[in-house]
Amino acid sequence: MKAKTPSQSTTINTEVVLPNHTNHIGNLFGGKLMQWVDITAAIAAQRHCGRVVVTAAINHVSFDNPIKQNSVVTLNAHVSRAFTSSMEVFVDVYVENTSTGAKTKCNEAILTFVAIDQNGAPLPVPPLEPETELEKKRYDGALRRRQLSLVIAGRMKAEDATELKALFFKD
Ligand SMILES: CC(C)(COP(=O)(O)OP(=O)(O)OC[C@H]1O[C@@H](n2cnc3c(N)ncnc32)[C@H](O)[C@@H]1OP(=O)(O)O)[C@@H](O)C(=O)NCCC(=O)NCCS
């Protein structure tokens, strides 16, 4: 299968925080943001592989700054690495000051999607070829994050997680 670049899967979704998206203190409800993150990331994964995809794991989400009602929120997703049937996707979330156009990063999320056939069985996906420095950094860290996710999900033994061991133990 021909490799694809992260820019080929880039997906940008812009939303405005309406009253029904907020929590009791007037900020964007975390669950609503997760919905936007999941759908934006799923489209990026679908663009990479050209298949139906399902969310296999939400590997990381950070809520760094509260997002106020009426804010304009932009979610920017791209595939950061592809394995056999699974793809890691990064989503960067920005809040825009519509008067100045300045964007502040508020959140980051990392998710894993799997391409499936009509019976729900995993299908192979194209490899990913990172281009920019940031894409290369995210690509390099993806194997470590995959092993951590599989260990937490009980799908890999901790002793087989070579990338994690390399982080914590020296020979
Ligand atoms: C995700 C799913 C398709 C995996 O199916 P499976 O029969 O367990 O398949 P496998 O064990 O071969 O795993 C398939 C891939 O998923 C990856 N995977 C599964 N769980 C994972 C996890 N928690 N973290 C990271 N990767 C995971 C595997 O590493 C494998 O990747 P690879 O092919 O690139 O090596 C299946 O578990 C499923 O359908 N889950 C429900 C998905 C869903 O409903 N999501 C929410 C709504 S969209």
The ligand as a Gaussian input file, in Angstrom:
#p B3LYP/6-31G(d) Opt

LIG

0 1
 C      -11.165000      -2.128000      17.864000
 C      -11.558000      -3.555000      17.397000
 C      -11.998000      -3.494000      15.935000
 C      -10.304000      -4.430000      17.525000
 O      -10.710000      -5.707000      17.093000
 P       -9.945000      -7.067000      17.553000
 O      -10.676000      -8.189000      17.001000
 O       -9.654000      -6.988000      19.006000
 O       -8.627000      -6.939000      16.687000
 P       -7.085000      -7.025000      17.054000
 O       -6.771000      -7.594000      18.396000
 O       -6.478000      -7.672000      15.849000
 O       -6.684000      -5.489000      17.085000
 C       -6.751000      -4.714000      15.916000
 C       -5.862000      -3.514000      16.098000
 O       -6.383000      -2.700000      17.137000
 C       -5.354000      -2.337000      18.016000
 N       -5.935000      -2.095000      19.326000
 C       -6.961000      -2.751000      19.914000
 N       -7.197000      -2.231000      21.133000
 C       -6.315000      -1.224000      21.305000
 C       -6.050000      -0.308000      22.372000
 N       -6.747000      -0.330000      23.501000
 N       -5.052000       0.606000      22.195000
 C       -4.338000       0.663000      21.055000
 N       -4.543000      -0.200000      20.012000
 C       -5.507000      -1.117000      20.146000
 C       -4.437000      -3.562000      17.996000
 O       -3.151000      -3.253000      18.488000
 C       -4.439000      -3.866000      16.519000
 O       -3.573000      -2.940000      15.861000
 P       -2.676000      -3.359000      14.577000
 O       -3.533000      -4.165000      13.639000
 O       -2.289000      -2.058000      13.981000
 O       -1.512000      -4.134000      15.103000
 C      -12.710000      -4.154000      18.314000
 O      -12.213000      -4.283000      19.623000
 C      -13.965000      -3.304000      18.313000
 O      -14.757000      -3.356000      17.386000
 N      -14.142000      -2.511000      19.385000
 C      -15.329000      -1.642000      19.506000
 C      -15.098000      -0.331000      18.763000
 C      -16.207000       0.645000      19.030000
 O      -17.361000       0.266000      19.044000
 N      -15.823000       1.920000      19.268000
 C      -16.725000       2.951000      19.730000
 C      -17.677000       3.418000      18.729000
 S      -16.956000       3.970000      17.241000

